[in-house]
Structure formats: structure tokens, C-alpha cells
Amino acid sequence: MNDQKLLTAGIIGTLVAAICCFTPALVLLLGALGLSVFVPGLDLVFLPLLALSLVVLAVALIKRHRRLSGPAKSP
């Protein structure tokens, strides 16, 4: 996977997990659909997803920084 795809996946995953974790959007949607029984387990899914997405984003940014900065020159 190239740097741009990895960066895009990290950003999208982080945004989706953050929206679902920190806003009541998913809770309201599940309540409207009559599936509010799944609401207590959302943190068990979305918090690890958020952490994983942030790790993917960090790896992509580190790889991109190393690629753009070029090889290190020794004095």
C-alpha cells in the first residue's frame, strides 16, 4: 500500500470512528431503527477502531515524512 492510500485510509477511519464515538449520531440512528440494544457495546468496537485508525495515520505520516525528507546525511 502506498503512502497516499495509507494516509487516506487512516484519515477516513479516524473520522468515522471519531464521529461515531463522540457524537450521538449513531445512538440516535440505532434508536430510530429500534436497535438500541446494541448501544452499550459501541464503545467496545469504536474505541479500538479509533486507536487503530490513529496508528495507521501515524505510520502513514511517518513514512511520508521519511520519503519527503530524503536520506539522512552524516557529517
C-alpha positions as CSV (number, residue, x, y, z in Angstrom):
1,M,0.0,0.0,0.0
2,N,1.5,3.3,-1.0
3,D,1.8,6.3,1.3
4,Q,-1.2,8.2,-0.1
5,K,-3.6,5.3,0.2
6,L,-2.4,4.6,3.7
7,L,-2.8,8.2,4.7
8,T,-6.3,8.3,3.2
9,A,-7.4,5.2,5.0
10,G,-6.0,6.5,8.3
11,I,-7.9,9.8,7.9
12,I,-11.2,8.2,6.9
13,G,-11.0,5.6,9.6
14,T,-10.2,8.2,12.2
15,L,-13.0,10.5,11.2
16,V,-15.6,7.7,11.1
17,A,-14.6,6.3,14.4
18,A,-14.5,9.8,16.0
19,I,-17.9,10.8,14.7
20,C,-19.4,7.5,16.0
21,C,-17.7,7.7,19.3
22,F,-18.0,11.3,20.3
23,T,-21.4,12.3,18.8
24,P,-24.8,10.8,19.4
25,A,-25.4,10.3,15.7
26,L,-25.1,6.5,15.8
27,V,-27.0,6.3,19.0
28,L,-29.9,8.3,17.5
29,L,-29.8,6.2,14.3
30,L,-29.9,2.9,16.2
31,G,-32.7,4.2,18.4
32,A,-34.7,5.2,15.4
33,L,-34.2,1.8,13.8
34,G,-35.2,0.0,17.0
35,L,-31.7,-1.4,17.5
36,S,-30.9,0.4,20.7
37,V,-29.9,-2.8,22.4
38,F,-26.5,-2.5,20.6
39,V,-25.7,0.9,22.0
40,P,-23.9,-0.2,25.2
41,G,-21.4,-2.3,23.1
42,L,-20.5,0.5,20.8
43,D,-17.5,1.7,22.9
44,L,-16.1,-1.8,22.8
45,V,-15.9,-1.6,19.0
46,F,-15.3,2.1,18.2
47,L,-12.6,2.9,20.7
48,P,-10.2,0.2,19.5
49,L,-11.2,1.2,15.9
50,L,-10.3,4.8,16.7
51,A,-6.9,3.7,18.2
52,L,-6.1,1.5,15.2
53,S,-7.0,4.3,12.8
54,L,-4.8,6.7,14.7
55,V,-1.9,4.2,14.5
56,V,-2.4,3.8,10.7
57,L,-2.5,7.6,10.3
58,A,0.7,8.0,12.4
59,V,2.5,5.3,10.3
60,A,1.5,6.9,7.1
61,L,2.6,10.3,8.2
62,I,6.0,9.0,9.4
63,K,6.5,7.1,6.1
64,R,5.6,10.2,4.1
65,H,7.9,12.4,6.2
66,R,10.8,10.0,5.7
67,R,10.2,9.8,2.0
68,L,10.0,13.6,1.6
69,S,13.0,14.4,3.7
70,G,15.3,12.0,1.8
71,P,18.2,10.0,3.1
72,A,19.9,11.4,6.2
73,K,23.3,12.9,5.6
74,S,26.1,12.2,8.1
75,P,28.6,15.0,8.9
